[in-house]
Amino acid sequence: MTNELVKKLDYEATFDCVQCGYCLPACPTYIAFEKEKHSPRGRINLVKMAAEGKITIGDMQEGIDLCLGCRACETVCPTNVRYGDILMSAVEVLKENKKQSVIEKTNRTLAFKIALKNKNVLRLINKGLYMYQISGVKRLTKNYNLLKSVQKFNELNKAMPDVILSRRINRNINPFRRNNVSVGFFQGCIMDSFFARINDLAIKIMQKNYVQVTNIPNQTCCGALQHHAGESKDTIELAKKNIEAFEKYDFDYIVNTIGGCGATLKEYHKLFKSGTDWHNRALAFTNKVRDISQILSFLNLEFINPINKNAVYQPSCHLENVQKVFNEPDKLIEKIPGLTYLPMPQRSLCCGSAGIYNIVHYNESMKILDMKMKNVRATEPNLIITSNPGCHIQMQLGVEREGLSDVLEVKHLVEVIAESCGVEV
């Protein structure tokens, strides 16, 4: 056992696991792959044995790599094991010790250090996607399977939503405030690039209900993808930028429409040593973070348009298991007139998106998605409601794979509420 490795791996936290197995039925990779090393307790054992020198760091690679990070195990754990902290310590150690090819290093640099960290680059990507769409190339590529030689990109291309042009964030406060609520709005990266319309609808709904909404300049990527890839320095840098950007203004909540990003924002304080100035500033930040469903649930929304659909809800893992938002989306969905809300079996099992898991571990992701779609088909809905962009794309991919695109829609919760409330952008 080396003190350095024990310090880097969250070794002490592994002793909280009593190996009871409560996590097994909640773990999608254990259900899909049926191996102990793909269960939460199996991964915890791998981390413990690596810290003790009983196995090499490389021996825990596969088990850790194929974890979705959904953290459903935390929700059901009777001893409150900090699985997320154990997992991230292992991811960082593996990243430090992994020999990367030139191509891998280049891809990580382009993705984590250039594209996601720079709003201007993201807007260029957004414009490129918009031109790809309106030029008709996307439609031709989809209809004629022009990417069929690379299956995962062919299927992801079919699942990608149409985009609208994102705009530069300027500080903009709506003057109306009959509700005693003011919020700073977090745009997100993928959300702003692919789902800017949903952000716009969320803001419009709040403004219509007299919530004071402030767009915050200088905000940046939340750091979720970097954090999950073991890029700690970049994650901390982004966290500091967001904390500095938002703490300049006075409002009650920091609101977002993205289950995964919201979870990262909610845990910024874990990035800094307890008692430090940055830790205290991060705590002040995280205490204000709220999902859009939490804000909409206490507004007196006026539902004027019935939506005559049979719907299931696919919750974001991080919205439930990290942010602990379980009831608000359900309550909102149940208020929508005309909507028949169907209970989906095992609805809280991860869909297999998990950031970029469905790209780097495509086959494993599709096995998990196929389990999810089996439960969707058993329910026979014609609408899937989501609360996270990754889940949205993944469920649309499932619809395409099942040949159900003509009879089954995928929409974000905000889109459904906006439609029923008569809100448009």
Disulfide bonds with the S-S distance in Angstrom:
none
